[in-house]
Amino acid sequence: MSKKNGVPDQFKLAATLSAELNPASPVIMAGDPAERIALASRLGYDSIELHWADPARIPLDQIAVSCREHQMDISAFATGRAYVQEGLSLTHEDESNRAAAVARLKSFVDAASPYQATVIIGCIRGNLTSEESRARCLDLLANSTRTVAEYAAAKGVGIVFEAINRYENNYLNNAQETASFIKDFQLPNTKILLDTFHMNIEDGDMEKAILDCGDLLGYIHIADSNRRYAGAGHINIKEIAAALIKADYRGVLSAECLPLPDSDTALAGWITGVKQAF
């Protein structure tokens, strides 16, 4: 097995970046992009995952220049802040809100296209208003996701749909449910994003969940049981690493974890914890 910096070269390690840090939000870096990207590169990261509510606000030119200088790339655009900060939802009861959510995701696709980056659909899917609304919400979600995914395919951009725990979203919580949603609605150009923090809550057998996804597995977030960096909680990261190798997953492992006890410690601690797992 060929390795780079102690990690099999089938994986890329991504650091998360946003405009500001929040100790309750799982983004590991903020501040001057050039400075932070340089530090991530020195530590051994390969990629940057961007977390903004609106791609129009991202200093993409500066980020792209810094990535080129350090032989890094942009792995993905996370979109959840459009829901958290602005309330945009793919399943909102108001049609104009749903249309705005789809338009925002298309703008993320446009931003991702020059970098061959992935666009993440997570909490922008919204929540069920009641159990009786489940079927309608799933239909709305599938229709909206299909629209975005087809648009993204034409732009050479992949879509990944994240399984999120019940305390943050009240449906499509585990790997099986999320994979079934993608399959049942035959969503094109759409794979699944698994996050070890969410899996620790929702998936009884994390190795089986990874293997069962098969070719649908498209992106990985790694955070420990307390949502801190890998090795700061009780998840067996070695078992996760072994399962990803067994599944022949080839893609991004991203540090979507809390910037605790501080950004620099978490940034260095995550990559150390992941490397030790291999």
Secondary structure, DSSP 8 states (H G I E B T S, - for coil): --EETTEETTEEEEEEEESS--TTS---EES-HHHHHHHHHHHT--EEEEE-S-GGGS-HHHHHHHHHHTT-EEEEEE-THHHHHH---TT-SSHHHHHHHHHHHHHHHHHHGGGT-EEEESGGG---SSGGGHHHHHHHHHHHHHHHHHHHHHTT--EEEE---TTT-SSS-SHHHHHHHHHHTT-TTEEEEEEHHHHHHH-S-HHHHHHHHGGGEEEEE---TTSSSTTSSS--HHHHHHHHHHTT--EEEEE-S---S-HHHHHHHHHHHHHHH-
